[in-house]
Amino acid sequence: MKQGSVAVKVGDTVKAGQKVGEMGFSGDAFLVHLHYDLKNAPGFDADALPSPFNNFERLTGKSWIKVKEGQVDSGDVVRRRP
């Protein structure tokens, strides 16, 4: 996350479409990227929750594929749909 841009704190409830911060370089990485994990409770023993995204494009080979709703997985290159 871009330093100083995070607009939420631990324990906040986040709604679809709410801005939580801005992407930025914060370490030694090739591309700007984000690691996230959604859980149904605090702690390491909590169950993972699905995190579908709406209206984005996924890079597949050399083509951008429009996705109405879908999961973004590790290694996916995505962008906001114009």
N, C-alpha and C positions, 0 to 999 in steps of 0.2 A: 504494500500500500504506500501511496505517496505520503511522505512524512507530513504530519499536521493536517491531513485531509480526512481522517477517520471521524465519522459523524455519529457513531454508535458506541456503546460501551457494553461490557459483559453483563448479561442478564436482560438486555433490551429485547423487545419483540420487534421484529422487522417485517414489514408488509411488502407484498409484490410491488415492484417499481420504485421502492424507496432507495434513495442514494445512501450508500453506507460509507463511501469514500472514493478516492481516485487511485487509479493504477499508477505505479511508478517504480523506478529501479531502487531497490534498497539493499542490494548485495551484488554478488558476482554471478550474473545470469546472462544468457545469450539473448533472451527475449523477455519482455515484460510479461509476468505471469502471476497467478494467484493460487495459493493453496487454501482450501476451505474444507470444513467438515461439519455437517449438520447432524445433530443428535437429538434424541427425545428427552434427554435429561443431562445434568452435568456429570462429569467424570468419565473415566475411560471405559467403564462397564456399560455405558448407555448404548442403546441401539442406534444404528445409522438411519437417517431419514432420506427418502428420495429428494432430489432437487432438480425438478424439470425447469428448463428455461423456455421462454416464448420468443418467437420472431427473431431468430438469429440466422447467421450463415456459417456453415462448417466447411473448411477447406478440405477437399478430397482430391488428392493428386494435384492437378493444376486448376481445378474448377471449384467455385464457391457454390454450395448446395443450400438452397433455402430450407429452413426448418421452422415449421409452425410451432411445434412443441417437442422438446426432447431433452435427453440427458446430455450433459457435457462431461466427457470422461478424460482421464489423465492423458495428456499428449495431444488432445484435440486443439486445433487452431480455429478459433471462432471470431466473429465480429458481429457488431450490431447490424441488423438488417436496415439498409437505407430506406 
